[in-house]
Amino acid sequence: MADCIDAFIRKIGHLIAWVYVALILVIITQVFLRKGLSSGLIILEELQWHLYAVGVMFGMSYAQINNAHVRVDLIYGGLRIRTKRIIDVLGILILVLPFIAVIFIHSLDFVADSWRINESSDSPSGLPWRWAIKSVIPLSFGMLALAVISRLIRDVVLLFRGE
């Protein structure tokens, strides 16, 4: 089951990685317009923020399944494998899953209100449909929950196998 979840998140992660190509192109265009032609566009500025947000938010789950997240290894690195697994399981159950649940639950009203009023940029020349970028929050945290559950399943199975 954990392998299926990881494969799904990897596929999504590989698709989302293309957002960074678009982000680089938007940045280059904006820099050219601003420095070369002395006229940047608000819409491109906001698009940069949105593309970066999508990449980072969905990148969290990709980093989780690839064990590429930031970790302080000063103490953790010297521990036995079994102790590391116990710490991981407890950390997931006590810290990570409750944090994800709080963010996910509170983001639903935030997104619903944005959809309800068809929220858009405060700038007249900004991007419409701000609700779309806000919808990334519960979607990405849902994927992060899947990634963390996958890790939890894997750690519990390996813990009880004695590996």
Disulfide bonds with the S-S distance in Angstrom:
none
